[in-house]
């Protein structure tokens, strides 16, 4: 059974799913991929303010920076 993808995860012009963009550009980084996904849907998910998704994206970017800094030590 095929799962219906919510419209807020599908681009308006080319109808590309956010997960396909992530798989193509950032498959190796969960945090960067998740941050991008939050930014792509910001302001589009019903009852979910854009600021909330932007904050979540920023959090995941901080997680990725922490990971990078810890790997450098």
C-alpha positions, -999 to +999 in steps of 0.1 A: +000+000+000+014+034-010+015+061+016+001+095+007+028+122+011+015+154+028+014+183+004+037+204+026+065+180+017+060+184-021+073+213-041+049+235-059+065+239-093+083+206-100+063+184-075+096+171-060+093+155-026+115+169+002+129+135+009+141+131-027+160+164-024+175+152+009+185+118-005+201+135-035+221+162-016+225+151+021+218+114+025+250+110+046+239+136+072+208+131+093+210+165+109+216+185+077+189+166+059+164+172+087+173+209+089+167+212+052+134+194+054+122+217+082+131+247+061+114+234+030+081+229+049+083+260+070+050+278+070+033+251+049+022+225+075-013+234+089-013+247+125+025+248+125+041+283+125+070+288+102+091+301+131+087+267+148+101+249+118+129+274+115+139+269+152+139+231+147+161+235+116+185+257+136+186+231+164+196+204+139+223+227+125+236+231+160+236+193+165+256+189+133+281+216+144+285+199+178+291+166+160+317+182+137+335+199+166+336+166+186+350+147+157+378+173+153+389+168+189 
